[in-house]
Amino acid sequence: MKIRLFPLSLKAPAHPLPVGCRVAMRAAMEGAPHARTAVGEVVGHDHTANEGVACVIVTWPGVEGFTATYHLEALVRVERGGDGTPRPV
């Protein structure tokens, strides 16, 4: 049995939204974001069952907080500014 080694250059690229980063919905950020705009945290990665499209698992804060799966295009990586308004990174 031969063992096949792959060069490091074939390593998978870093994920655009890594675990632990803060995200907001793209639609909210394209509108007029404000201090109360929801900012969630990426807690994992997944793929859709049918198409195999990459998805991100996000947990949202608050009393009514929940965890949901989103396509990458639906989210924007953000950081809160000094006034509390989320800004794209």
C-alpha positions as YAML, in Angstrom:
chain: A
units: angstrom
residues:
- id: 1
  name: MET
  ca: [0.00, 0.00, 0.00]
- id: 2
  name: LYS
  ca: [1.40, 3.37, -1.00]
- id: 3
  name: ILE
  ca: [0.93, 6.41, 1.18]
- id: 4
  name: ARG
  ca: [0.35, 9.55, -0.82]
- id: 5
  name: LEU
  ca: [1.50, 12.83, 0.68]
- id: 6
  name: PHE
  ca: [0.09, 16.12, -0.52]
- id: 7
  name: PRO
  ca: [2.05, 19.37, -0.49]
- id: 8
  name: LEU
  ca: [0.94, 22.05, 1.97]
- id: 9
  name: SER
  ca: [-0.12, 24.25, -0.96]
- id: 10
  name: LEU
  ca: [-3.17, 21.99, -1.40]
- id: 11
  name: LYS
  ca: [-4.37, 22.74, 2.13]
- id: 12
  name: ALA
  ca: [-7.89, 24.12, 2.27]
- id: 13
  name: PRO
  ca: [-8.03, 27.93, 2.32]
- id: 14
  name: ALA
  ca: [-9.02, 29.73, 5.51]
- id: 15
  name: HIS
  ca: [-12.76, 30.19, 5.93]
- id: 16
  name: PRO
  ca: [-13.99, 33.75, 5.17]
- id: 17
  name: LEU
  ca: [-16.07, 33.74, 8.37]
- id: 18
  name: PRO
  ca: [-14.04, 31.83, 10.99]
- id: 19
  name: VAL
  ca: [-15.49, 30.50, 14.22]
- id: 20
  name: GLY
  ca: [-15.68, 33.26, 16.82]
- id: 21
  name: CYS
  ca: [-16.02, 36.21, 14.45]
- id: 22
  name: ARG
  ca: [-18.94, 38.65, 14.74]
- id: 23
  name: VAL
  ca: [-21.44, 38.91, 11.89]
- id: 24
  name: ALA
  ca: [-24.58, 40.83, 10.96]
- id: 25
  name: MET
  ca: [-27.17, 40.25, 8.26]
- id: 26
  name: ARG
  ca: [-26.11, 41.79, 4.95]
- id: 27
  name: ALA
  ca: [-29.57, 43.33, 4.44]
- id: 28
  name: ALA
  ca: [-29.34, 45.18, 7.76]
- id: 29
  name: MET
  ca: [-25.86, 46.47, 6.95]
- id: 30
  name: GLU
  ca: [-26.88, 47.68, 3.48]
- id: 31
  name: GLY
  ca: [-29.72, 49.65, 5.06]
- id: 32
  name: ALA
  ca: [-29.02, 51.98, 7.95]
- id: 33
  name: PRO
  ca: [-27.26, 50.02, 10.73]
- id: 34
  name: HIS
  ca: [-27.66, 51.39, 14.24]
- id: 35
  name: ALA
  ca: [-26.56, 50.49, 17.77]
- id: 36
  name: ARG
  ca: [-29.40, 47.96, 18.13]
- id: 37
  name: THR
  ca: [-28.56, 46.08, 14.92]
- id: 38
  name: ALA
  ca: [-28.21, 42.41, 15.89]
- id: 39
  name: VAL
  ca: [-24.64, 41.09, 15.84]
- id: 40
  name: GLY
  ca: [-24.22, 37.33, 16.09]
- id: 41
  name: GLU
  ca: [-21.23, 35.06, 16.59]
- id: 42
  name: VAL
  ca: [-20.13, 32.29, 14.22]
- id: 43
  name: VAL
  ca: [-20.11, 29.00, 16.15]
- id: 44
  name: GLY
  ca: [-19.54, 26.54, 13.31]
- id: 45
  name: HIS
  ca: [-19.58, 25.64, 9.63]
- id: 46
  name: ASP
  ca: [-21.78, 23.25, 7.65]
- id: 47
  name: HIS
  ca: [-22.96, 22.39, 4.13]
- id: 48
  name: THR
  ca: [-26.47, 22.17, 2.76]
- id: 49
  name: ALA
  ca: [-27.74, 18.62, 2.37]
- id: 50
  name: ASN
  ca: [-28.92, 18.94, -1.23]
- id: 51
  name: GLU
  ca: [-26.43, 21.19, -2.99]
- id: 52
  name: GLY
  ca: [-23.40, 20.93, -0.67]
- id: 53
  name: VAL
  ca: [-23.16, 24.74, -0.45]
- id: 54
  name: ALA
  ca: [-21.03, 26.09, 2.40]
- id: 55
  name: CYS
  ca: [-23.02, 27.58, 5.30]
- id: 56
  name: VAL
  ca: [-22.23, 29.25, 8.60]
- id: 57
  name: ILE
  ca: [-23.88, 28.45, 11.95]
- id: 58
  name: VAL
  ca: [-24.57, 31.67, 13.89]
- id: 59
  name: THR
  ca: [-25.84, 32.20, 17.40]
- id: 60
  name: TRP
  ca: [-27.75, 35.43, 18.07]
- id: 61
  name: PRO
  ca: [-27.76, 37.15, 21.48]
- id: 62
  name: GLY
  ca: [-30.62, 38.29, 23.67]
- id: 63
  name: VAL
  ca: [-33.61, 36.90, 25.49]
- id: 64
  name: GLU
  ca: [-35.02, 35.59, 22.23]
- id: 65
  name: GLY
  ca: [-31.59, 34.50, 21.01]
- id: 66
  name: PHE
  ca: [-31.36, 31.49, 18.75]
- id: 67
  name: THR
  ca: [-28.95, 29.57, 16.53]
- id: 68
  name: ALA
  ca: [-29.46, 29.28, 12.79]
- id: 69
  name: THR
  ca: [-27.62, 28.33, 9.59]
- id: 70
  name: TYR
  ca: [-27.01, 30.92, 6.85]
- id: 71
  name: HIS
  ca: [-25.41, 31.01, 3.42]
- id: 72
  name: LEU
  ca: [-22.17, 33.01, 3.35]
- id: 73
  name: GLU
  ca: [-23.72, 35.65, 1.07]
- id: 74
  name: ALA
  ca: [-26.36, 36.53, 3.70]
- id: 75
  name: LEU
  ca: [-23.80, 37.67, 6.30]
- id: 76
  name: VAL
  ca: [-21.18, 40.40, 6.70]
- id: 77
  name: ARG
  ca: [-18.25, 40.27, 9.12]
- id: 78
  name: VAL
  ca: [-18.51, 43.25, 11.51]
- id: 79
  name: GLU
  ca: [-17.09, 44.93, 14.58]
- id: 80
  name: ARG
  ca: [-18.94, 47.40, 16.79]
- id: 81
  name: GLY
  ca: [-17.64, 50.97, 16.65]
- id: 82
  name: GLY
  ca: [-17.27, 53.32, 19.61]
- id: 83
  name: ASP
  ca: [-20.93, 54.35, 19.34]
- id: 84
  name: GLY
  ca: [-22.10, 50.71, 19.27]
- id: 85
  name: THR
  ca: [-22.96, 50.70, 15.56]
- id: 86
  name: PRO
  ca: [-21.65, 47.62, 13.71]
- id: 87
  name: ARG
  ca: [-19.20, 48.37, 10.90]
- id: 88
  name: PRO
  ca: [-17.98, 45.97, 8.19]
- id: 89
  name: VAL
  ca: [-14.46, 44.61, 8.68]
...
